[in-house]
Amino acid sequence: MADMKWLSGLSLDINMFDKFKESLEKTAKEQNVKDIVSVIKIDGQIALKDINMQLIEEIKELEPYGEKNKEPVFILKNLKINSIRTLSEGKHLKLTLKEGSFITDAIRI
């Protein structure tokens, strides 16, 4: 197998790297960033310490979600990833997150 270069979850034959890089840079210069980068609408910011069963139950009261009632999206800032590992043969990530003195586990599904 030819040498491979790993780029953010992408494998690429090392012999094609320069061509890929040139093409990517050309596209980035020609395109409007808004056309190629998806925008995520954030409904609110929360702190890791504020996530509890009461908050989850309150968010569930907003259901059912659909086209006219989008599922809420929250942002948590300044989190530190203490540890990260894969689960289910790489299908999921388990993270240990820290915000100040508060630490919790999270699973990306």
C-alpha positions as CSV (number, residue, x, y, z in Angstrom):
1,M,0.0,0.0,0.0
2,A,1.3,3.5,-0.9
3,D,2.3,5.9,1.9
4,M,-0.8,7.7,3.2
5,K,-1.1,11.1,4.8
6,W,-3.8,11.6,7.4
7,L,-5.8,14.9,7.3
8,S,-8.6,15.4,9.8
9,G,-10.2,12.0,9.3
10,L,-9.2,11.8,5.6
11,S,-6.6,9.5,4.2
12,L,-4.9,10.5,1.0
13,D,-2.2,8.9,-1.1
14,I,1.0,10.9,-0.4
15,N,1.6,11.3,-4.2
16,M,-1.7,13.1,-4.5
17,F,-1.2,15.5,-1.5
18,D,0.2,18.5,-3.4
19,K,-2.6,18.3,-6.0
20,F,-5.2,18.0,-3.3
21,K,-3.7,21.0,-1.4
22,E,-3.6,23.2,-4.5
23,S,-7.2,22.3,-5.4
24,L,-8.3,23.0,-1.8
25,E,-6.5,26.4,-1.7
26,K,-7.9,27.4,-5.1
27,T,-11.5,26.5,-4.0
28,A,-11.1,28.4,-0.8
29,K,-9.9,31.5,-2.7
30,E,-12.7,31.3,-5.3
31,Q,-15.6,30.5,-3.0
32,N,-17.4,32.8,-0.5
33,V,-16.7,31.2,2.9
34,K,-20.4,31.4,3.7
35,D,-21.1,29.2,0.6
36,I,-18.8,26.4,1.8
37,V,-19.0,26.5,5.6
38,S,-22.2,25.6,7.2
39,V,-23.6,28.0,9.8
40,I,-24.9,26.6,13.1
41,K,-27.6,28.7,14.8
42,I,-26.9,28.6,18.5
43,D,-30.0,29.0,20.8
44,G,-28.1,29.7,23.9
45,Q,-24.9,29.3,26.0
46,I,-24.8,27.1,29.0
47,A,-22.2,26.1,31.6
48,L,-21.2,22.4,32.1
49,K,-22.2,22.7,35.8
50,D,-25.7,23.8,34.8
51,I,-26.5,20.6,32.9
52,N,-28.7,18.4,35.1
53,M,-31.8,16.3,35.0
54,Q,-34.1,19.3,35.6
55,L,-32.6,21.1,32.6
56,I,-33.0,18.0,30.4
57,E,-36.6,17.6,31.5
58,E,-37.3,21.3,30.7
59,I,-35.8,20.9,27.2
60,K,-37.9,17.7,26.6
61,E,-41.0,19.9,27.2
62,L,-40.2,21.6,23.9
63,E,-40.7,18.4,22.0
64,P,-41.8,17.3,19.5
65,Y,-39.1,18.6,17.2
66,G,-39.7,19.0,13.5
67,E,-39.4,21.4,10.6
68,K,-41.2,24.3,12.4
69,N,-39.8,23.4,15.8
70,K,-36.1,22.8,15.5
71,E,-34.2,20.9,18.2
72,P,-32.4,23.5,20.4
73,V,-28.6,23.9,20.1
74,F,-26.5,25.1,23.0
75,I,-22.9,26.1,23.1
76,L,-20.5,25.4,26.0
77,K,-17.3,27.5,25.9
78,N,-13.8,27.0,27.3
79,L,-14.1,23.3,27.9
80,K,-11.0,21.3,28.3
81,I,-10.9,17.7,27.1
82,N,-9.2,15.7,29.8
83,S,-9.4,12.4,28.0
84,I,-10.8,11.0,24.8
85,R,-11.3,7.4,23.5
86,T,-13.3,5.6,20.9
87,L,-16.1,3.2,21.6
88,S,-18.0,0.6,19.5
89,E,-15.1,0.1,17.1
90,G,-14.6,3.9,16.5
91,K,-18.3,4.7,15.9
92,H,-18.5,6.8,19.1
93,L,-16.2,9.0,21.2
94,K,-16.1,9.1,25.0
95,L,-14.7,12.4,26.3
96,T,-14.0,13.5,29.8
97,L,-14.7,17.3,29.9
98,K,-13.6,19.9,32.4
99,E,-14.8,23.4,33.0
100,G,-13.2,25.0,36.0
101,S,-13.4,22.5,38.8
102,F,-16.4,20.6,37.2
103,I,-15.6,17.4,35.4
104,T,-18.1,15.2,33.5
105,D,-18.1,12.4,30.8
106,A,-19.8,12.9,27.4
107,I,-20.4,10.5,24.5
108,R,-20.5,11.7,20.9
109,I,-22.9,9.4,19.0
